[in-house]
Amino acid sequence: MHGGGCSCGDCPHGARQGHRRAVAEFGARRDELASGHGLPAQVAYSEGASRQWISDELTASARTVAERGRAAGAAWLHRVWRRTLLVVWGCAGLSLVPLAGTAIGTGWGPTRTAALAAVLSCAVLLTGTACLHRAHGGLLAPLVGEDNRLSTSRVVAGSWVFFAAAAVLFLALRLAATGAPQAGPAVAAGGGSGGGSGLVPGAALLVVVTVVCLIAVVVRRVVLVRVLTQRVQKVQADHPRPADLLCDDAGRGSFTDAQYVLVTAASLSYAAVLLVRDPGGLPRLPWSVTALALVSAFVYLAGKYAEGSRPVVLSVVRAREPGDLDGPIRTGDDIEIRGAGFVPPGAGTPDRLARMTVRIGSVHVHVPLVPVAGGFTNPTDTSIRVPVPVDVEPGRVDVQVVTAVGAESNRMSIDVTD
């Protein structure tokens, strides 16, 4: 009944198709209302009534899209854990190619046996981890942040930890296979692959692993505290995406994230080459490469401290239509709230825009959605337009914006007359 082409949205097979269909239907409905069609005759006579009806209609449709999106995200996590297993065992199979190719003419040897055993052991451990977290994306579960996005700091730290653990496992198996360590004189004397000073072999690798793990913990704490103090607005994603490693919550490219991933990939590649060339001990990273990795990590941490802002109201003015006379703000008039940070990154979807509220005095006014072809003119990140309800008492009242994630802006006072 539910096959791969199902679009009912009630099963994992059709969740993705159901979400796409809901998005398409919402877009068509929004564009229809933006062009002035589809309005019932009961509200077409009044601009305020028609605007409110359009907003309520789009809000209901947006909630359906959001529900289908969450269902599609859960179905995506259900599917992706099996794909992580395919990636793990595919990489394990590919690792046999260089092992077998380099053994031609030189023999297999205990080093290659230890490498094969280490690869298979890591694949088995990763498979067990994926099975335990299959409801949360398999191997992606430890790498996903509280906002349901891939965490760059966790991915980088996990990559370094996995490489270090795999290298230690390989060396332990090699030691068990040979019966005695076969490190070269340079390693025994504290040199090792990569050159450098006479410090303990692998000290640079240990420094990098320690720093990136600490940064992953610190970033999690920093983001949590800044969210609780409303200095950062975080929006939940439907499901993790690979682009999360290089982009911010709004899907725009992030320099700090991109440079962190790039430098990490280059440094890990260098360390892997050192280990392959000299398997007698932990790879000894040059301190120049270590410094590059540490600088990249601290730049990423500084970027986390710098990002984010609270919603700020700069001014509140009476909205004036063409032909209207200038005058004070009265109940029933529209006001335009100008500022910044009203739509946090990732909150541009219709269901989240519909959750925005303006507090005028003691009255909470839901921000109406004003559609245009392909989007909305209200609300925006820098401007919100709402009517002043008749329940607002004349006099001096405060205006405050509450964003979709619950962050509250500063208060701005206005005078409302009869």
Secondary structure as UniProt FT lines:
FT   TURN            4..5
FT   HELIX           12..34
FT   TURN            35..36
FT   TURN            41..45
FT   HELIX           47..102
FT   TURN            103..106
FT   HELIX           109..132
FT   HELIX           134..136
FT   HELIX           138..143
FT   TURN            146..147
FT   HELIX           152..178
FT   HELIX           185..188
FT   TURN            189..190
FT   TURN            193..194
FT   TURN            201..202
FT   HELIX           203..228
FT   TURN            229..230
FT   HELIX           242..245
FT   TURN            249..250
FT   HELIX           255..277
FT   TURN            279..280
FT   HELIX           287..306
FT   STRAND          312..318
FT   TURN            322..323
FT   STRAND          329..330
FT   TURN            331..332
FT   STRAND          334..340
FT   TURN            345..346
FT   HELIX           350..353
FT   TURN            354..355
FT   STRAND          357..360
FT   TURN            361..362
FT   STRAND          363..366
FT   STRAND          370..372
FT   TURN            373..374
FT   STRAND          375..378
FT   STRAND          383..387
FT   TURN            390..391
FT   STRAND          395..402
FT   TURN            404..405
FT   STRAND          412..417
//
